[in-house]
Amino acid sequence: MITKKRAVLQAIILFAASVNLAHAQAQNGFGLNIGLASHSMEGTVAPSNFPISYTSSGMSLGLDYQFAISDSFSVNPFLMSSSESVSGDLNSGTTTGHGIFGLQARYWIGDLFVGAHVASYSEVLLNSSNSARDTAGAGTGGGLVVGWEPSRWSVTGQIDSPNLTYSDADIKLTGIRVNVGYRWK
């Protein structure tokens, strides 16, 4: 499922890069984003290297500040979080929260932008039936972003790919977020 989404996002990026549009001027300002997030996790639990797999989906909320470096390039420090329901190899009723603190670089093509980011990621798994089993992991990674910001409003798609380390597990997380945003310029 994530593989198809990644292919679609890459096709959009290639299309946007090939379009010969006049460059819009990147604008400084705070942005607020709200949307949907979906993640897929694969890993192993120590010490037996037991495989584990789960998926999650839910709501996403984010903040950023855009620094216009030139008419066609901007840098965006950002903070995002999500609250998601989990299905797969975890106990029924488990929920997860994801947090990202990162830095995006965006290249502007008209009102469209494409870019990449590096970030610090965290994940908290909350088990509703036994809080003693709540656990958290953290790691670093990167991702791609594509969006359209013709005015103060925007639509953004983001793919994330970090590795998370728990006390007893190593997880490869793949995520996608689709957000609608508003920027104060």
Secondary structure, 3 states (H helix, E strand, C coil): CHHHHHHHHHHHHHHHHHCCCCCCCCCCEEEEEEEEEEEEEEEEECCCCEEEEEEEEEEEEEEEEEEEEECCEEEEEEEEEEEEEEEECCCCCEEEEEEEEEEEEEEEECCEEEEEEEEEEEEEEEECCCHHHCEEEEEEEEEEEEEECCCCEEEEEEEEEEEEECCCEEEEEEEEEEEEEEEEC
